[in-house]
Amino acid sequence: MGKEKIEEKDVRLLRYAVEQAFDGAMRDGALALLNRLVDSASEAANLEEELLNLKGEYQRSMENSKRGAFKRLDAAYKRKCRREKRMAKGQMLCADGKPVMFGETLYGGDGRDWLIVGIAGAWSYDVYGLHVAHDGKKEKKPLRAEWLVHELTDAGEEVWKKDAANKEALS
């Protein structure tokens, strides 16, 4: 059996039937009972309608939050792709003028080796480097590409000195 909405004409017919079937105090009691039943049925219908509205609002809010989360993830993915393309085009250059690539080992000015494991933010550092010390401690930190060279040689030290001298001359 499906739920059907109680209409006003049905209530009028029931009231008429009660008035015809009962008389006196019995009629008054039966009409009061009928009125309470109609009121509770209409309250139940209103509650059911409110519940359906709340359920619909909840579903819409969940869909919107999923869409918002998807948009945030999509934007982050697109930013990552743009940075990777910049890196692949060689727009991120080391101090020796060679492009930085994922997975290669570069050397810092202090002689430590850094494995390039990611791209840092667009407005801050260029890459993330991972250094594993001799005692096994791992250190991951953001680095600027201009701090790194591909080969650790005396020529690399000259590149840093030359780069530092150029920066001082420009200052």
C-alpha positions in Angstrom: 0.0 0.0 0.0 1.3 3.4 -0.9 0.9 6.5 1.2 -1.7 8.8 -0.1 -2.2 12.4 0.8 -5.3 13.2 2.8 -7.3 15.9 1.0 -9.8 18.3 2.5 -12.8 16.8 0.6 -12.0 13.4 2.2 -12.0 15.0 5.7 -15.3 16.7 5.0 -16.9 13.4 3.9 -15.5 11.7 7.1 -16.9 14.5 9.3 -20.3 14.2 7.6 -20.3 10.4 8.1 -19.5 10.9 11.8 -22.2 13.5 12.2 -24.7 11.1 10.6 -23.6 8.0 12.5 -23.4 9.5 16.1 -25.4 11.9 18.1 -24.8 14.0 21.2 -21.7 13.4 23.2 -20.6 10.5 21.1 -20.7 12.7 18.0 -18.5 15.4 19.8 -16.0 12.8 20.9 -15.8 11.1 17.5 -15.3 14.5 15.8 -12.6 15.5 18.3 -10.9 12.2 17.6 -11.2 12.7 13.9 -9.7 16.2 14.2 -6.8 14.9 16.2 -6.2 12.1 13.6 -6.3 14.6 10.7 -3.9 17.0 12.5 -1.4 14.2 13.3 -1.7 13.0 9.7 -1.0 16.4 8.4 1.9 16.9 10.8 3.3 13.6 9.7 3.0 14.6 6.0 4.7 17.9 6.8 7.5 16.2 8.7 7.9 13.7 5.8 8.1 16.6 3.3 10.6 18.4 5.5 12.7 15.3 5.8 12.7 14.8 2.0 13.7 18.5 1.6 16.6 18.0 4.1 17.7 14.9 2.4 17.7 16.7 -1.0 19.7 19.6 0.5 22.2 17.2 2.1 22.7 15.4 -1.2 23.1 18.7 -3.1 25.7 19.9 -0.5 27.6 16.6 -0.8 27.6 16.8 -4.6 28.8 20.5 -4.4 31.5 19.6 -1.9 32.7 16.7 -4.1 32.7 19.1 -7.1 34.7 21.6 -5.1 37.2 19.0 -4.0 37.5 17.8 -7.5 38.1 21.4 -8.7 40.8 21.9 -6.1 42.5 18.6 -7.0 42.3 19.4 -10.7 43.8 22.8 -10.2 46.7 21.4 -8.2 47.3 18.7 -10.8 47.3 21.4 -13.6 49.8 23.5 -11.6 52.0 20.4 -11.1 51.8 19.7 -14.9 52.8 23.3 -15.7 55.8 23.1 -13.4 56.9 19.7 -14.9 56.6 21.2 -18.4 58.8 24.2 -17.3 61.3 21.7 -15.9 61.2 19.5 -19.1 61.7 22.6 -21.3 64.9 23.4 -19.3 63.6 26.6 -17.9 65.0 25.6 -14.5 68.7 25.7 -15.0 71.5 24.8 -12.6 74.4 27.1 -11.9 76.3 25.3 -14.6 73.6 26.2 -17.2 72.2 22.7 -17.6 68.5 22.0 -17.1 67.2 20.3 -13.9 65.5 16.9 -14.4 63.6 14.6 -12.1 65.6 11.7 -10.6 69.0 13.1 -11.3 71.6 13.7 -8.6 72.9 17.2 -8.3 75.5 18.7 -6.0 75.2 21.7 -3.7 77.8 24.3 -2.9 78.7 22.4 0.3 79.4 19.3 -1.7 76.3 17.3 -0.6 74.6 15.3 -3.2 70.8 15.9 -3.8 68.4 13.5 -5.6 65.8 15.7 -7.3 62.4 14.2 -6.2 59.9 17.0 -7.0 59.1 20.5 -8.0 58.6 23.1 -5.3 56.2 26.0 -5.4 56.1 28.4 -8.3 57.0 31.5 -6.2 59.4 30.1 -3.8 62.1 27.4 -4.4 62.5 25.5 -7.6 62.9 21.8 -6.7 62.8 19.4 -3.8 66.0 17.5 -3.1 66.6 14.4 -1.0 70.0 14.0 0.7 70.9 10.7 2.4 73.8 11.2 4.9 76.4 8.5 5.6 74.6 7.6 8.9 71.3 6.9 6.9 69.5 10.1 7.9 67.3 11.4 5.1 66.8 15.1 4.6 64.3 16.5 2.1 64.2 20.2 1.5 63.3 22.8 -1.1 66.3 24.1 -3.1 66.9 26.7 -5.8 68.2 25.3 -9.0 70.9 28.0 -9.2 72.4 26.5 -6.0 73.1 23.2 -7.7 75.5 21.8 -10.3 75.6 18.5 -12.2 79.2 17.5 -11.5 81.1 18.0 -8.3 84.5 19.3 -9.5 86.7 22.2 -8.9 85.1 23.7 -12.0 81.8 23.6 -10.1 83.3 25.6 -7.3 84.5 28.1 -9.9 80.9 28.4 -11.2 79.6 29.2 -7.7 82.4 31.7 -7.2 81.7 33.3 -10.6 78.0 33.3 -9.9 78.5 35.0 -6.5 80.8 37.5 -8.0 78.2 38.4 -10.7 75.6 38.8 -8.0 77.9 41.1 -6.0 78.6 43.2 -9.2 74.9 43.6 -9.9 74.2 44.7 -6.3 
